[in-house]
Amino acid sequence: MDYKERLFEQLRKQNIRITKPRREIINILEDKHLTIPEVYEQMKLKGFTNLATIYNNIDFLLDNKLVHQLLINDHKFYSFHIDENIDILESHIHLTCKDSNQIIELYDYRIIEYLKSHPIFKEFSIESLEIVVKGKCNIDANDISKKPCEKCQ
């Protein structure tokens, strides 16, 4: 049984139902950052056409900390990342390209540990740490030999 199935089993033990729409949303969002309209378009391809169902299930998944919401350039993105080390999932860095709205994730525990070790956090219990780095890919539009970063192509 893979880690996602073990997670679903744990949720069932807590009387949290993983319905077909919830499972499909999780599958669509796994290792991606999508907006509700993007999720809806993919859900329609799977036969789920009720937009209210999408919103209600996203809210349910957010409330149960199965899906993460990220605000980038005035757009709400949703993601589902699964890993046995939940601290990594709740504490990582998002780099965003302002031109393409692409999101790149940086999992470097050294950066997170350095921040957590700052004296200001000595008497503060961190539950999660979110860092969003906004910028642009370093591309010179006049230099055709340089290509956009892999995520911005």
ABEGO torsion letter per residue (X at the ends): XBAAAAAAAAAAAAGBBBBAAAAAAAAAABGBBBBAAAAAAAAAAAGBABAAAAAAAAAAAAAAGABBBBBBGGBBBBBBBBBABAAAAABBBBBBBAAAGBBBBBBBAAAAAAAAABAAAAABBBABBBBBBBBBBBBBAABAABBBBAAAX
